[in-house]
Amino acid sequence: MLPQATEPEREDRRAALAALLWQLADDDLVVAQRASEWLGLHPHVEEDVAFASIAQDELGHAAMYFGLLEELGFGPRDDLALLRPIAERRHSVLLEWPNGEGEYWDEPHFDWAFALLRHFAYDTFEQVRLERLRASSHRPLAELAVKILREERYHLAHHTMWIRRLAGHDAEARARLIQAGQRVAELAGDLWDTGGWAPAWERFGLMADPDGLRAAWEAAAVPVLEAAGLPAWEVPAPRYNGRRGVHSPYGASLVDTMATVVRLDPRAQW
């Protein structure tokens, strides 16, 4: 018979699990928000529908992760998603970065190439992360990873199709992809940072090989870029690090925007 975990061990495991869930939930919530800002601004109506569907999927995934945090006793999932200050958020800074110049309601000059490559970078990372979570010792998380993986594969296929289409379209489209790729690479350095939780995640069986996330991401992303004839990305050390609560100036305004409705009517349902 295996010895029972002590109270300190249970608390350590709970803290490690929560740290993992904060990253998962915050990532999907923020990327969903930025994707939703493209509504009505896409290159054509079919893409408007497709991208809106992707944003809705990511929002649903975030809600499920926040639901797991609620089950752990951290509070109502709506409050966790919408009312926490930026310093408590653990999403990657890549995901909070604006879509481009202007605001949705005021002269939006958004960059479609940047949006595509941001989603490609994140969805590739998300896929390798979810693959590791399928065997998580926290069964609800493992089951959720299996479910979400089925949807994320379609998201990644969609973005990959667009990258190949634009890379082979004309010189201008290709140049915009290369320029946008450089900006994505500059912001992507905190994606695979675990915030110092890798040893605890492995110790408690919450995620396999978290230190191998970057290598797995590169193994999946580089062949796609090469197949499209695009240069590989040089990802420097991050200037900001959302995994450790160090966000860009855009993070606070984004969090304020997401909380607008709930602050106007705290009884509204997310």
C-alpha positions as CSV (number, residue, x, y, z in Angstrom):
1,M,0.0,0.0,0.0
2,L,1.3,3.4,-1.0
3,P,1.8,5.9,1.9
4,Q,-0.8,8.7,2.1
5,A,0.3,12.1,1.1
6,T,0.9,14.5,3.9
7,E,-0.9,17.9,4.2
8,P,2.1,19.9,3.0
9,E,2.5,17.5,0.0
10,R,-1.1,18.0,-0.9
11,E,-0.8,21.8,-0.7
12,D,2.4,21.7,-2.8
13,R,0.6,19.6,-5.4
14,R,-2.4,22.0,-5.4
15,A,-0.1,25.0,-5.8
16,A,1.7,23.3,-8.7
17,L,-1.6,22.3,-10.4
18,A,-3.0,25.8,-10.0
19,A,0.2,27.4,-11.5
20,L,-0.3,25.1,-14.6
21,L,-4.0,25.9,-14.9
22,W,-3.4,29.7,-14.6
23,Q,-1.1,29.5,-17.6
24,L,-3.5,27.3,-19.6
25,A,-6.6,29.4,-18.8
26,D,-5.0,32.8,-19.2
27,D,-3.4,31.9,-22.6
28,D,-6.6,30.7,-24.1
29,L,-8.6,33.6,-22.7
30,V,-6.3,36.3,-24.1
31,V,-5.7,34.7,-27.5
32,A,-9.5,34.4,-27.8
33,Q,-9.9,38.1,-27.0
34,R,-7.3,39.2,-29.6
35,A,-8.9,36.9,-32.2
36,S,-12.4,38.3,-31.5
37,E,-11.1,41.8,-32.4
38,W,-10.9,40.7,-36.0
39,L,-14.7,40.3,-36.3
40,G,-15.8,42.0,-39.5
41,L,-12.2,42.9,-40.5
42,H,-11.1,39.7,-42.2
43,P,-10.0,39.4,-45.8
44,H,-13.3,37.8,-46.7
45,V,-16.6,36.7,-45.1
46,E,-15.7,33.0,-45.0
47,E,-12.6,33.8,-43.0
48,D,-14.7,36.0,-40.7
49,V,-16.8,33.0,-39.8
50,A,-13.8,30.7,-39.4
51,F,-11.8,33.0,-37.2
52,A,-14.8,33.8,-35.1
53,S,-15.3,30.1,-34.6
54,I,-11.7,29.7,-33.5
55,A,-12.0,32.5,-31.0
56,Q,-15.1,30.9,-29.6
57,D,-13.3,27.6,-29.2
58,E,-10.4,29.2,-27.4
59,L,-12.8,31.0,-25.1
60,G,-14.6,27.8,-24.3
61,H,-11.3,26.1,-23.5
62,A,-10.4,29.0,-21.1
63,A,-13.8,28.6,-19.4
64,M,-13.1,24.9,-18.8
65,Y,-9.7,25.6,-17.3
66,F,-11.1,28.3,-15.1
67,G,-13.7,25.8,-14.1
68,L,-11.0,23.5,-12.8
69,L,-9.5,26.3,-10.8
70,E,-13.0,27.0,-9.4
71,E,-13.2,23.3,-8.3
72,L,-9.8,23.8,-6.5
73,G,-11.4,26.6,-4.5
74,F,-10.0,29.7,-6.1
75,G,-13.3,31.4,-6.6
76,P,-16.0,31.7,-9.3
77,R,-14.6,31.1,-12.8
78,D,-16.1,34.4,-14.1
79,D,-14.2,36.4,-11.5
80,L,-11.0,34.5,-12.1
81,A,-11.2,35.2,-15.8
82,L,-12.3,38.8,-15.8
83,L,-11.5,40.5,-12.5
84,R,-7.8,39.6,-11.7
85,P,-5.3,42.4,-12.2
86,I,-2.6,42.1,-14.9
87,A,0.1,41.3,-12.3
88,E,-1.7,38.0,-11.5
89,R,-2.0,36.9,-15.2
90,R,0.2,34.2,-16.5
91,H,-0.4,34.3,-20.2
92,S,2.4,34.7,-22.8
93,V,3.1,38.3,-23.8
94,L,2.9,37.3,-27.4
95,L,-0.8,36.7,-26.9
96,E,-1.6,40.2,-25.4
97,W,0.2,42.1,-28.2
98,P,-2.2,44.3,-30.3
99,N,-3.3,43.1,-33.7
100,G,-1.9,46.3,-35.2
101,E,-2.4,50.0,-35.3
102,G,-5.6,51.6,-34.0
103,E,-8.5,50.2,-32.0
104,Y,-11.4,48.1,-33.1
105,W,-13.8,51.0,-33.0
106,D,-11.3,53.6,-34.1
107,E,-9.3,53.3,-37.3
108,P,-8.2,49.6,-37.0
109,H,-5.3,49.0,-39.2
110,F,-4.6,45.4,-38.2
111,D,-1.9,43.1,-39.6
112,W,-3.4,39.8,-40.9
113,A,0.1,38.3,-41.4
114,F,0.9,38.9,-37.7
115,A,-2.4,37.5,-36.6
116,L,-1.9,34.3,-38.6
117,L,1.7,33.7,-37.5
118,R,0.8,34.5,-33.8
119,H,-1.9,31.9,-33.9
120,F,0.4,29.4,-35.7
121,A,3.1,29.9,-33.1
122,Y,0.7,29.6,-30.2
123,D,-1.3,26.7,-31.6
124,T,1.9,24.8,-32.4
125,F,3.0,25.3,-28.8
126,E,-0.5,24.5,-27.5
127,Q,-0.5,21.2,-29.3
128,V,2.9,20.0,-27.9
129,R,1.8,21.2,-24.4
130,L,-1.5,19.3,-24.6
131,E,0.2,16.2,-25.9
132,R,2.2,16.2,-22.6
133,L,-1.0,16.8,-20.6
134,R,-2.9,13.8,-21.9
135,A,-1.1,11.6,-19.3
136,S,-1.4,14.2,-16.4
137,S,-1.9,12.7,-13.0
138,H,-4.8,15.2,-12.5
139,R,-7.4,13.2,-14.4
140,P,-9.8,16.1,-15.1
141,L,-7.0,17.9,-16.8
142,A,-5.9,14.9,-18.8
143,E,-9.4,14.3,-20.0
144,L,-9.7,17.9,-21.0
145,A,-6.4,17.8,-22.9
146,V,-7.7,14.9,-25.0
147,K,-10.9,16.8,-25.8
148,I,-9.2,20.1,-26.6
149,L,-6.5,18.5,-28.8
150,R,-9.2,17.4,-31.3
151,E,-10.2,21.0,-31.9
152,E,-6.7,22.5,-31.8
153,R,-5.6,20.3,-34.7
154,Y,-8.1,21.9,-36.9
155,H,-7.0,25.4,-35.8
156,L,-3.4,24.6,-36.6
157,A,-4.3,23.1,-40.0
158,H,-6.3,26.3,-40.8
159,H,-3.4,28.6,-40.0
160,T,-0.9,26.5,-41.8
161,M,-3.1,26.5,-44.9
162,W,-3.1,30.3,-44.9
163,I,0.7,30.6,-44.4
164,R,1.3,28.4,-47.4
165,R,-1.2,30.3,-49.5
166,L,0.2,33.7,-48.7
167,A,3.8,32.6,-48.9
168,G,3.2,31.4,-52.5
169,H,0.9,34.3,-53.6
170,D,3.2,37.2,-54.5
171,A,6.3,39.1,-53.3
172,E,4.4,41.5,-51.2
173,A,2.5,38.8,-49.3
174,R,5.7,36.9,-48.7
175,A,7.5,40.0,-47.5
176,R,4.7,40.8,-45.0
177,L,4.9,37.2,-43.7
178,I,8.6,37.4,-43.2
179,Q,8.3,40.8,-41.4
180,A,5.4,39.6,-39.2
181,G,7.4,36.4,-38.4
182,Q,10.2,38.5,-37.1
183,R,7.9,40.3,-34.7
184,V,6.3,37.1,-33.5
185,A,9.7,35.6,-32.9
186,E,10.7,38.7,-30.8
187,L,7.6,38.2,-28.6
188,A,7.5,34.4,-28.3
189,G,10.3,33.8,-25.8
190,D,8.1,33.3,-22.8
191,L,5.8,30.8,-24.4
192,W,7.7,27.8,-23.1
193,D,8.8,29.4,-19.8
194,T,7.2,27.4,-17.0
195,G,7.6,30.2,-14.4
196,G,9.9,27.9,-12.4
197,W,7.3,25.2,-12.0
198,A,8.8,22.5,-14.2
199,P,10.3,20.4,-11.3
200,A,7.0,20.4,-9.4
201,W,5.0,19.5,-12.5
202,E,7.3,16.6,-13.1
203,R,7.4,15.6,-9.4
204,F,3.6,15.4,-9.2
205,G,3.1,13.9,-12.6
206,L,1.1,16.9,-13.8
207,M,3.1,17.3,-17.1
208,A,5.7,15.2,-18.7
209,D,9.0,16.8,-19.7
210,P,8.0,20.5,-19.4
211,D,11.6,21.5,-20.0
212,G,11.4,20.0,-23.5
213,L,8.6,22.3,-24.7
214,R,10.7,24.6,-26.7
215,A,12.5,21.8,-28.5
216,A,9.2,20.1,-29.3
217,W,7.8,23.4,-30.5
218,E,10.8,23.9,-32.8
219,A,10.5,20.4,-34.2
220,A,6.9,21.0,-35.1
221,A,7.1,24.7,-36.3
222,V,10.3,24.8,-38.3
223,P,9.3,22.2,-41.0
224,V,6.1,24.2,-41.6
225,L,8.0,27.4,-42.1
226,E,10.6,25.6,-44.3
227,A,7.9,24.0,-46.4
228,A,6.4,27.5,-47.1
229,G,9.9,28.8,-48.0
230,L,10.0,31.1,-45.0
231,P,13.1,31.6,-42.9
232,A,13.3,29.9,-39.5
233,W,12.7,32.2,-36.5
234,E,15.4,33.4,-34.2
235,V,13.7,33.6,-30.8
236,P,15.7,35.8,-28.3
237,A,15.4,35.9,-24.6
238,P,12.1,37.5,-23.7
239,R,12.0,41.2,-23.0
240,Y,8.8,40.6,-21.0
241,N,7.8,37.4,-19.3
242,G,4.1,36.9,-18.7
243,R,4.7,33.5,-17.1
244,R,6.3,35.4,-14.2
245,G,3.9,38.3,-14.2
246,V,6.0,40.8,-16.2
247,H,3.7,42.0,-18.9
248,S,3.9,44.6,-21.7
249,P,2.1,48.0,-21.4
250,Y,-0.6,46.5,-23.6
251,G,-1.5,43.8,-21.0
252,A,-3.3,46.1,-18.5
253,S,-5.5,47.8,-21.1
254,L,-6.5,44.5,-22.5
255,V,-7.5,43.2,-19.1
256,D,-9.5,46.4,-18.5
257,T,-11.3,45.9,-21.8
258,M,-12.2,42.3,-21.0
259,A,-13.7,43.4,-17.6
260,T,-15.8,46.3,-19.1
261,V,-19.1,44.4,-19.1
262,V,-18.8,42.7,-15.7
263,R,-17.9,46.0,-14.1
264,L,-21.0,47.6,-15.6
265,D,-23.2,44.8,-14.5
266,P,-21.6,42.4,-12.0
267,R,-24.6,40.1,-12.3
268,A,-24.0,39.4,-16.0
269,Q,-23.1,35.9,-16.9
270,W,-19.9,35.3,-18.9
